[in-house]
Amino acid sequence: MLAAKTLINPSTPLNLPNKLTLRRPKPPFSLSIRNSLSDSQAPTTPGQLRVDILAESLPFIQKFRGKTIVVKYGGAAMKSESLQASVVNDLVLLSCVGLRPILVHGGGPEINHWLKRLNIEVSFHDGLRVTDAATMEIVSMVLAGKVNKNLVSLIDRAGVKAIGLCGFDGRLVTARPAPNAAKLGFVGEVARVDPTVLWSIVNDGHIPVIASVAADETGQQYNINADTVAGELAAALGAEKLILLTDVAGILSDRNDAFSLVKEIDIKGVKKMVEEGKIGGGMIPKVNCCVRSLAQGVKTASIVDGRVPHSLLLEILTDEGAGTMISG
């Protein structure tokens, strides 16, 4: 499917399949221009194909128009400039057709870069960054300052106004220490979410860009996993969909087989795969984040391959998707 990329760059040559079919349950209205044309009348010019793809996207746009979509951004899609442009353009397009996207980001590689430049030791425990006071200062500066404002600038230049925030702003996220804080330092969990500050932003058609740092009741800052922040925000906002961009294809039925992608699964199926050891390692916290958000009212949660260009559009506006969709 190349439809998503075409929507962003009209000069891109097209090589498209003949028909889109819905992966999810069909919306109440569906349109197919191709079905009304005989083979001899099939459109051949790029412009005609572009119009066809727009028409095929209509049911998906109708389904999600006016709905809140929370996207967690990080990993490979953040390190590559071309993939970063893809994510930004996807968000802008979704906003322009009436969705209400909210972006939550981390920035691990950038944090590591600055810690090394300042000769501060980089250390991890059970996959989480050990965060002493000096490290926390850098984490806050990099995430809430450099990374956040760079993303805001990119979205603004792509044509939609963005507002940069972190957990401190408007008491959006209140943190608490993680259970193993003695080993991890200032690594936190989400104690409470107050999305009040976000409503006016999304109602005005702007895109909130949220860094995953927050403070507790005393003002002490904490580094919080971006997946966790995205999941809790999605639940507090009553989001239609949570999307986690990651560095793998999604949930695999065989962790050693990259082609064993599970396209759709429910909570019961996910729990069974965890019990059977088919889901493990770094995928467990992502899956737990999705399950928790679904249990709190989010309609669907997807773990999407952020290495695929325009993966957000593929996941939302096509039947094929770009990863694994989990439902309640």
Secondary structure by P-SEA (a helix, b strand, c coil): caaaaaaaccccccccccccccccccccbbbbcccccccccccccaaaaaaaaaaaaaaaaaacccbbbbbbbbccccccaaaaaaaaaaaaaaaaabbbbbbbbbbaaaaaaaaaaacbbbbbccccccccaaaaaaaaaaaccaaaaaaaaaaaaacbbbbbbcccccccbbbbbccccccccccccccccccccaaaaaaabbbbbbcccccccccbbbbccaaaaaaaaaaaacccbbbbbcccccccccccccccccccccaaaaaaaaaaccccccaaaaaaaaaaaaaacccbbbbcccccccccccccccccccbbbbcc
